[in-house]
Amino acid sequence: MHSRDTASARYAVYFAPDEATPLAEFGEEVLSLSLLTDDHPIRLSVIEKAAYYGFHATLKAPMSLAPGISEDDLLSAVETLMKNKQPIEMTGLAPRTVRGFHALTLPSCPEVDELAQQTVTDLDAFRAPMSQAERARRQPEKLTQSQRFNLDTYGYPFVAQDFEFHMTLSCHMDPGRDSSSYGEWLTARFTDLVTDTPTLDRVAIFWQPDRDTPFTRIHDVLAGH
């Protein structure tokens, strides 16, 4: 039984790698708020928001818990979800750009897409209804019709056919700003550090006590456990 206050808290279900893996080392380095050896000149100016949320891929976006739902209820549901899953090799994971961000992205992978969709649907009953302010924050007027449907159905635009696995490595880049050299720097660091194919072998539950506090990783649930 966990006693964290859930009144103003939010929870999210992410893929976040084991902290001992080269993939985690890469993410920690790129999102570090300290100057690196051989750093890229723009890195510190573009990673603040990504660092705030931590190195992850979103499976179930940040949400408040529905009335009557506890943290233990959520954890139990995630454990049930992952019980019959197998680790997934993320072949082709590499730095690319997606929706104006630099990120690690994954070419089409049905196993990851299926896990992401099941996470969204199986856990949606645990999500509190989205407020008008939360909806407005997503700028629905800038979304496609399917993204608006996703937002109103699941509280997040980029699910189902609009899902694309990504681990964010920058803020949204101004279209007039050439950040190609940053992308090249990311690719070089990734290639040097991550020499074996990374594996999606777990999901992690993150907790945020309020919107002014960064998320904290509180539980890992392994595939097949």
Secondary structure, DSSP 8 states (H G I E B T S, - for coil): ------SS-EEEEEE---TTSHHHHHHHHHT-SS--TT--TTHHHH-HHHHHH-S-EEEEEEE-B-TT--HHHHHHHHHHHHTT---EE-TT-EEEEETTEEEEE----HHHHHHHHHHHHHTGGGB----HHHHHHT-GGGS-HHHHHHHHHHS-SS-GGG---EEE-S----TTS--HHHHHHHHHHHHHH--S--EE-EEEEEEESSTTS--EEEEEEETT-
